[in-house]
Amino acid sequence: MSFNSEAISSCEQYKSRINKRFMGILPAFRHTSSGETHLSCEKDGTLAAIHRVDFLPSEWLLCNIDNSECKLKDSVEKGYVVMGYFLNQKDAAQLLPH
């Protein structure tokens, strides 16, 4: 599935570099029905090294009353953006040496 840079969340570091150079494997989330993709970000807006839900749209999450615990809705999948493409976790695992 193709990567849509306009659907990526506003991680400022990423947006400033997307057209210059794109390398690496970036943790991301994708809404399965819309295809919208968001990169995983830290609280300060920089790219996260792990999957974090802090900056995902609230409608993508199921949270308790005080928002102290949240989990992804079934319509959202974890994965990675690799060279401009979103790969789910299963497909991304195929990229790693066995």
One Martini backbone bead per residue (centre of mass of N, CA, C, O) as a GRO file, in nm:
protein
   98
    1MET     BB    1   0.097   0.034   0.021
    2SER     BB    2   0.078   0.357  -0.005
    3PHE     BB    3   0.221   0.662   0.069
    4ASN     BB    4   0.089   0.957   0.245
    5SER     BB    5   0.215   1.258   0.339
    6GLU     BB    6  -0.065   1.402   0.413
    7ALA     BB    7  -0.139   1.167   0.642
    8ILE     BB    8   0.069   1.267   0.824
    9SER     BB    9   0.170   1.363   1.101
   10SER     BB   10   0.317   1.644   1.298
   11CYS     BB   11   0.624   1.573   1.272
   12GLU     BB   12   0.856   1.803   1.230
   13GLN     BB   13   1.109   1.649   1.147
   14TYR     BB   14   0.980   1.495   0.914
   15LYS     BB   15   0.859   1.723   0.739
   16SER     BB   16   1.148   1.858   0.685
   17ARG     BB   17   1.266   1.569   0.533
   18ILE     BB   18   1.089   1.413   0.321
   19ASN     BB   19   1.213   1.546   0.042
   20LYS     BB   20   1.522   1.472   0.089
   21ARG     BB   21   1.513   1.215   0.307
   22PHE     BB   22   1.443   0.851   0.325
   23MET     BB   23   1.506   0.660   0.611
   24GLY     BB   24   1.406   0.376   0.752
   25ILE     BB   25   1.220   0.283   1.052
   26LEU     BB   26   0.887   0.389   1.134
   27PRO     BB   27   0.671   0.426   1.364
   28ALA     BB   28   0.317   0.337   1.312
   29PHE     BB   29  -0.021   0.425   1.206
   30ARG     BB   30  -0.337   0.272   1.081
   31HIS     BB   31  -0.631   0.321   0.925
   32THR     BB   32  -0.809   0.076   0.766
   33SER     BB   33  -1.038   0.247   0.613
   34SER     BB   34  -0.872   0.524   0.529
   35GLY     BB   35  -0.534   0.509   0.547
   36GLU     BB   36  -0.446   0.670   0.767
   37THR     BB   37  -0.130   0.814   0.882
   38HIS     BB   38   0.083   0.785   1.182
   39LEU     BB   39   0.334   0.884   1.353
   40SER     BB   40   0.548   0.833   1.608
   41CYS     BB   41   0.546   1.043   1.903
   42GLU     BB   42   0.653   1.258   2.111
   43LYS     BB   43   0.564   1.512   2.323
   44ASP     BB   44   0.764   1.718   2.147
   45GLY     BB   45   0.730   1.594   1.828
   46THR     BB   46   0.919   1.380   1.798
   47LEU     BB   47   1.041   1.103   1.704
   48ALA     BB   48   0.977   0.774   1.774
   49ALA     BB   49   1.112   0.448   1.856
   50ILE     BB   50   0.818   0.387   1.935
   51HIS     BB   51   0.501   0.302   2.015
   52ARG     BB   52   0.286   0.590   2.035
   53VAL     BB   53  -0.041   0.746   2.134
   54ASP     BB   54  -0.041   1.057   2.209
   55PHE     BB   55  -0.103   1.178   1.882
   56LEU     BB   56  -0.357   1.050   1.833
   57PRO     BB   57  -0.657   1.027   1.750
   58SER     BB   58  -0.914   0.986   1.969
   59GLU     BB   59  -1.087   0.797   1.767
   60TRP     BB   60  -0.849   0.560   1.786
   61LEU     BB   61  -0.936   0.535   2.093
   62LEU     BB   62  -0.944   0.357   2.410
   63CYS     BB   63  -1.052   0.512   2.712
   64ASN     BB   64  -1.057   0.605   3.007
   65ILE     BB   65  -1.185   0.857   3.188
   66ASP     BB   66  -0.872   0.979   3.260
   67ASN     BB   67  -0.662   0.876   3.030
   68SER     BB   68  -0.447   0.660   3.160
   69GLU     BB   69  -0.581   0.446   2.956
   70CYS     BB   70  -0.486   0.320   2.629
   71LYS     BB   71  -0.623   0.186   2.320
   72LEU     BB   72  -0.662   0.045   2.033
   73LYS     BB   73  -0.854   0.014   1.791
   74ASP     BB   74  -0.939  -0.224   1.558
   75SER     BB   75  -0.900   0.003   1.313
   76VAL     BB   76  -0.599  -0.005   1.426
   77GLU     BB   77  -0.258  -0.025   1.314
   78LYS     BB   78   0.047  -0.144   1.350
   79GLY     BB   79   0.369  -0.013   1.227
   80TYR     BB   80   0.560   0.090   0.931
   81VAL     BB   81   0.771   0.322   0.781
   82VAL     BB   82   0.910   0.230   0.454
   83MET     BB   83   1.011   0.404   0.205
   84GLY     BB   84   0.696   0.528   0.200
   85TYR     BB   85   0.569   0.270   0.345
   86PHE     BB   86   0.318   0.082   0.480
   87LEU     BB   87   0.372  -0.164   0.739
   88ASN     BB   88   0.292  -0.414   0.894
   89GLN     BB   89   0.425  -0.617   1.126
   90LYS     BB   90   0.442  -0.870   0.951
   91ASP     BB   91   0.579  -0.740   0.700
   92ALA     BB   92   0.823  -0.614   0.851
   93ALA     BB   93   0.946  -0.887   0.951
   94GLN     BB   94   1.046  -0.972   0.658
   95LEU     BB   95   1.298  -0.765   0.658
   96LEU     BB   96   1.424  -0.935   0.863
   97PRO     BB   97   1.653  -1.128   0.970
   98HIS     BB   98   1.651  -1.485   1.065
   0.00000   0.00000   0.00000
